[in-house]
């Protein structure tokens, strides 16, 4: 059964043009990065609203987290090519 599934997956991958598969990968990677940055930004604003004194620390952590989320999106673009 496992070999049947593997052969079916190989046939399906051969039927899909590589450009289409790459475009789907890029779309999912870009959407994931955008959602991640949006969530990080909204939670950072919420945290600053609750504790304005911690603005500097929250800003630093937010920028680092956003850079990591964007890095994964960029990595998805390069891997899909």
VMD Tcl script that builds the backbone (N, CA, C; Angstrom):
set m [mol new atoms 243]
animate dup $m
set s [atomselect $m all]
$s set {name element resname resid chain x y z} {
  {N N UNK 1 A 0.826 -1.193 0.000}
  {CA C UNK 1 A 0.000 0.000 0.000}
  {C C UNK 1 A 0.866 1.251 0.000}
  {N N UNK 2 A 1.935 1.244 0.783}
  {CA C UNK 2 A 2.810 2.405 0.841}
  {C C UNK 2 A 3.466 2.654 -0.504}
  {N N UNK 3 A 3.877 1.602 -1.168}
  {CA C UNK 3 A 4.504 1.757 -2.486}
  {C C UNK 3 A 3.511 2.298 -3.502}
  {N N UNK 4 A 2.248 1.901 -3.375}
  {CA C UNK 4 A 1.222 2.444 -4.260}
  {C C UNK 4 A 1.060 3.949 -4.052}
  {N N UNK 5 A 1.047 4.366 -2.791}
  {CA C UNK 5 A 0.916 5.795 -2.505}
  {C C UNK 5 A 2.113 6.583 -3.022}
  {N N UNK 6 A 3.309 6.020 -2.871}
  {CA C UNK 6 A 4.511 6.695 -3.356}
  {C C UNK 6 A 4.480 6.820 -4.869}
  {N N UNK 7 A 4.062 5.751 -5.549}
  {CA C UNK 7 A 3.998 5.818 -7.015}
  {C C UNK 7 A 2.926 6.788 -7.482}
  {N N UNK 8 A 1.793 6.851 -6.765}
  {CA C UNK 8 A 0.748 7.813 -7.126}
  {C C UNK 8 A 1.241 9.245 -6.926}
  {N N UNK 9 A 1.986 9.488 -5.850}
  {CA C UNK 9 A 2.521 10.826 -5.603}
  {C C UNK 9 A 3.536 11.202 -6.668}
  {N N UNK 10 A 4.351 10.252 -7.100}
  {CA C UNK 10 A 5.339 10.525 -8.142}
  {C C UNK 10 A 4.652 10.839 -9.470}
  {N N UNK 11 A 3.593 10.114 -9.783}
  {CA C UNK 11 A 2.843 10.383 -11.014}
  {C C UNK 11 A 2.170 11.745 -10.958}
  {N N UNK 12 A 1.624 12.099 -9.799}
  {CA C UNK 12 A 0.966 13.397 -9.659}
  {C C UNK 12 A 1.975 14.524 -9.773}
  {N N UNK 13 A 3.159 14.333 -9.189}
  {CA C UNK 13 A 4.196 15.370 -9.270}
  {C C UNK 13 A 4.677 15.533 -10.701}
  {N N UNK 14 A 4.722 14.439 -11.463}
  {CA C UNK 14 A 5.155 14.530 -12.852}
  {C C UNK 14 A 4.108 15.219 -13.710}
  {N N UNK 15 A 2.835 15.131 -13.310}
  {CA C UNK 15 A 1.761 15.731 -14.097}
  {C C UNK 15 A 1.669 17.237 -13.893}
  {N N UNK 16 A 2.137 17.737 -12.755}
  {CA C UNK 16 A 2.054 19.173 -12.460}
  {C C UNK 16 A 3.316 19.844 -12.984}
  {N N UNK 17 A 3.170 20.879 -13.807}
  {CA C UNK 17 A 4.365 21.593 -14.278}
  {C C UNK 17 A 5.129 22.210 -13.109}
  {N N UNK 18 A 6.452 22.230 -13.214}
  {CA C UNK 18 A 7.272 22.718 -12.103}
  {C C UNK 18 A 7.010 24.194 -11.804}
  {N N UNK 19 A 6.663 24.980 -12.817}
  {CA C UNK 19 A 6.378 26.391 -12.587}
  {C C UNK 19 A 5.157 26.598 -11.710}
  {N N UNK 20 A 4.153 25.753 -11.889}
  {CA C UNK 20 A 2.940 25.870 -11.077}
  {C C UNK 20 A 3.237 25.497 -9.634}
  {N N UNK 21 A 3.974 24.428 -9.429}
  {CA C UNK 21 A 4.310 24.008 -8.068}
  {C C UNK 21 A 5.161 25.073 -7.378}
  {N N UNK 22 A 6.078 25.691 -8.108}
  {CA C UNK 22 A 6.894 26.755 -7.536}
  {C C UNK 22 A 6.066 27.971 -7.161}
  {N N UNK 23 A 5.095 28.309 -8.006}
  {CA C UNK 23 A 4.250 29.464 -7.712}
  {C C UNK 23 A 3.388 29.224 -6.483}
  {N N UNK 24 A 2.898 28.005 -6.322}
  {CA C UNK 24 A 2.097 27.690 -5.135}
  {C C UNK 24 A 2.964 27.778 -3.885}
  {N N UNK 25 A 4.187 27.265 -3.965}
  {CA C UNK 25 A 5.102 27.331 -2.829}
  {C C UNK 25 A 5.412 28.778 -2.476}
  {N N UNK 26 A 5.621 29.610 -3.472}
  {CA C UNK 26 A 5.901 31.020 -3.213}
  {C C UNK 26 A 4.699 31.710 -2.582}
  {N N UNK 27 A 3.503 31.383 -3.045}
  {CA C UNK 27 A 2.302 32.006 -2.496}
  {C C UNK 27 A 2.102 31.622 -1.039}
  {N N UNK 28 A 2.294 30.349 -0.724}
  {CA C UNK 28 A 2.119 29.902 0.662}
  {C C UNK 28 A 3.198 30.507 1.557}
  {N N UNK 29 A 4.439 30.560 1.073}
  {CA C UNK 29 A 5.521 31.161 1.861}
  {C C UNK 29 A 5.294 32.641 2.107}
  {N N UNK 30 A 4.859 33.362 1.080}
  {CA C UNK 30 A 4.585 34.788 1.238}
  {C C UNK 30 A 3.401 35.050 2.151}
  {N N UNK 31 A 2.363 34.242 2.018}
  {CA C UNK 31 A 1.191 34.417 2.874}
  {C C UNK 31 A 1.525 34.102 4.330}
  {N N UNK 32 A 2.319 33.060 4.537}
  {CA C UNK 32 A 2.719 32.714 5.901}
  {C C UNK 32 A 3.543 33.805 6.551}
  {N N UNK 33 A 4.462 34.388 5.775}
  {CA C UNK 33 A 5.276 35.483 6.307}
  {C C UNK 33 A 4.413 36.703 6.617}
  {N N UNK 34 A 3.463 37.003 5.745}
  {CA C UNK 34 A 2.594 38.163 5.969}
  {C C UNK 34 A 1.718 37.970 7.202}
  {N N UNK 35 A 1.187 36.781 7.370}
  {CA C UNK 35 A 0.364 36.505 8.552}
  {C C UNK 35 A 1.208 36.583 9.816}
  {N N UNK 36 A 2.425 36.037 9.754}
  {CA C UNK 36 A 3.313 36.084 10.915}
  {C C UNK 36 A 3.664 37.498 11.315}
  {N N UNK 37 A 4.002 38.333 10.353}
  {CA C UNK 37 A 4.344 39.729 10.655}
  {C C UNK 37 A 3.130 40.470 11.203}
  {N N UNK 38 A 1.968 40.207 10.656}
  {CA C UNK 38 A 0.753 40.858 11.154}
  {C C UNK 38 A 0.431 40.476 12.586}
  {N N UNK 39 A 0.564 39.190 12.893}
  {CA C UNK 39 A 0.301 38.742 14.259}
  {C C UNK 39 A 1.318 39.312 15.243}
  {N N UNK 40 A 2.577 39.329 14.843}
  {CA C UNK 40 A 3.613 39.882 15.719}
  {C C UNK 40 A 3.356 41.365 15.972}
  {N N UNK 41 A 3.031 42.104 14.922}
  {CA C UNK 41 A 2.763 43.532 15.073}
  {C C UNK 41 A 1.564 43.806 15.962}
  {N N UNK 42 A 0.494 43.039 15.768}
  {CA C UNK 42 A -0.701 43.284 16.576}
  {C C UNK 42 A -0.470 42.951 18.047}
  {N N UNK 43 A 0.260 41.870 18.301}
  {CA C UNK 43 A 0.542 41.510 19.690}
  {C C UNK 43 A 1.525 42.489 20.335}
  {N N UNK 44 A 2.442 43.043 19.557}
  {CA C UNK 44 A 3.368 44.038 20.104}
  {C C UNK 44 A 2.617 45.305 20.494}
  {N N UNK 45 A 1.699 45.748 19.658}
  {CA C UNK 45 A 0.900 46.934 19.983}
  {C C UNK 45 A 0.046 46.676 21.222}
  {N N UNK 46 A -0.508 45.476 21.302}
  {CA C UNK 46 A -1.310 45.110 22.470}
  {C C UNK 46 A -0.459 45.105 23.742}
  {N N UNK 47 A 0.759 44.593 23.644}
  {CA C UNK 47 A 1.646 44.539 24.811}
  {C C UNK 47 A 2.065 45.936 25.249}
  {N N UNK 48 A 2.344 46.814 24.299}
  {CA C UNK 48 A 2.717 48.190 24.650}
  {C C UNK 48 A 1.529 48.912 25.274}
  {N N UNK 49 A 0.335 48.611 24.808}
  {CA C UNK 49 A -0.852 49.214 25.408}
  {C C UNK 49 A -1.035 48.801 26.857}
  {N N UNK 50 A -0.657 47.579 27.163}
  {CA C UNK 50 A -0.793 47.098 28.536}
  {C C UNK 50 A 0.335 47.588 29.438}
  {N N UNK 51 A 1.545 47.722 28.862}
  {CA C UNK 51 A 2.703 48.134 29.669}
  {C C UNK 51 A 3.556 49.100 28.841}
  {N N UNK 52 A 3.224 50.379 28.843}
  {CA C UNK 52 A 3.965 51.338 28.020}
  {C C UNK 52 A 5.433 51.477 28.411}
  {N N UNK 53 A 5.784 51.144 29.618}
  {CA C UNK 53 A 7.163 51.263 30.068}
  {C C UNK 53 A 8.101 50.258 29.397}
  {N N UNK 54 A 7.551 49.203 28.870}
  {CA C UNK 54 A 8.368 48.163 28.238}
  {C C UNK 54 A 8.451 48.354 26.727}
  {N N UNK 55 A 8.225 49.552 26.243}
  {CA C UNK 55 A 8.187 49.807 24.798}
  {C C UNK 55 A 9.480 49.383 24.110}
  {N N UNK 56 A 10.625 49.748 24.670}
  {CA C UNK 56 A 11.913 49.447 24.033}
  {C C UNK 56 A 12.163 47.959 23.898}
  {N N UNK 57 A 11.899 47.219 24.962}
  {CA C UNK 57 A 12.101 45.763 24.912}
  {C C UNK 57 A 11.148 45.101 23.930}
  {N N UNK 58 A 9.902 45.533 23.939}
  {CA C UNK 58 A 8.907 44.949 23.039}
  {C C UNK 58 A 9.251 45.268 21.592}
  {N N UNK 59 A 9.704 46.484 21.338}
  {CA C UNK 59 A 10.083 46.863 19.979}
  {C C UNK 59 A 11.244 46.006 19.480}
  {N N UNK 60 A 12.242 45.812 20.323}
  {CA C UNK 60 A 13.396 45.005 19.935}
  {C C UNK 60 A 12.992 43.571 19.620}
  {N N UNK 61 A 12.227 42.965 20.508}
  {CA C UNK 61 A 11.788 41.592 20.281}
  {C C UNK 61 A 10.867 41.485 19.067}
  {N N UNK 62 A 10.025 42.486 18.867}
  {CA C UNK 62 A 9.130 42.480 17.712}
  {C C UNK 62 A 9.886 42.560 16.404}
  {N N UNK 63 A 10.904 43.411 16.353}
  {CA C UNK 63 A 11.695 43.534 15.119}
  {C C UNK 63 A 12.442 42.240 14.835}
  {N N UNK 64 A 13.004 41.623 15.850}
  {CA C UNK 64 A 13.714 40.352 15.651}
  {C C UNK 64 A 12.751 39.272 15.168}
  {N N UNK 65 A 11.589 39.185 15.782}
  {CA C UNK 65 A 10.615 38.170 15.386}
  {C C UNK 65 A 10.101 38.410 13.969}
  {N N UNK 66 A 9.874 39.673 13.604}
  {CA C UNK 66 A 9.425 39.972 12.248}
  {C C UNK 66 A 10.500 39.629 11.223}
  {N N UNK 67 A 11.753 39.882 11.570}
  {CA C UNK 67 A 12.845 39.536 10.653}
  {C C UNK 67 A 12.915 38.032 10.449}
  {N N UNK 68 A 12.712 37.257 11.499}
  {CA C UNK 68 A 12.719 35.802 11.360}
  {C C UNK 68 A 11.550 35.318 10.505}
  {N N UNK 69 A 10.373 35.916 10.691}
  {CA C UNK 69 A 9.213 35.527 9.885}
  {C C UNK 69 A 9.439 35.871 8.414}
  {N N UNK 70 A 9.980 37.049 8.144}
  {CA C UNK 70 A 10.268 37.430 6.765}
  {C C UNK 70 A 11.359 36.551 6.169}
  {N N UNK 71 A 12.333 36.170 6.984}
  {CA C UNK 71 A 13.398 35.296 6.508}
  {C C UNK 71 A 12.861 33.957 6.050}
  {N N UNK 72 A 11.879 33.420 6.771}
  {CA C UNK 72 A 11.279 32.158 6.340}
  {C C UNK 72 A 10.504 32.333 5.038}
  {N N UNK 73 A 9.867 33.476 4.859}
  {CA C UNK 73 A 9.172 33.744 3.598}
  {C C UNK 73 A 10.142 33.845 2.437}
  {N N UNK 74 A 11.263 34.523 2.646}
  {CA C UNK 74 A 12.275 34.644 1.602}
  {C C UNK 74 A 12.899 33.283 1.314}
  {N N UNK 75 A 13.113 32.482 2.340}
  {CA C UNK 75 A 13.645 31.137 2.145}
  {C C UNK 75 A 12.700 30.296 1.296}
  {N N UNK 76 A 11.405 30.446 1.502}
  {CA C UNK 76 A 10.434 29.711 0.688}
  {C C UNK 76 A 10.511 30.137 -0.773}
  {N N UNK 77 A 10.767 31.419 -1.034}
  {CA C UNK 77 A 10.919 31.870 -2.419}
  {C C UNK 77 A 12.127 31.242 -3.083}
  {N N UNK 78 A 13.248 31.150 -2.347}
  {CA C UNK 78 A 14.459 30.581 -2.934}
  {C C UNK 78 A 14.351 29.071 -3.101}
  {N N UNK 79 A 13.731 28.391 -2.166}
  {CA C UNK 79 A 13.606 26.935 -2.246}
  {C C UNK 79 A 12.673 26.528 -3.381}
  {N N UNK 80 A 11.685 27.355 -3.672}
  {CA C UNK 80 A 10.704 26.994 -4.691}
  {C C UNK 80 A 11.256 27.095 -6.105}
  {N N UNK 81 A 12.375 27.739 -6.290}
  {CA C UNK 81 A 12.945 27.882 -7.644}
  {C C UNK 81 A 13.694 26.694 -8.059}
}
mol reanalyze $m
mol bondsrecalc $m
mol representation Tube
mol addrep $m
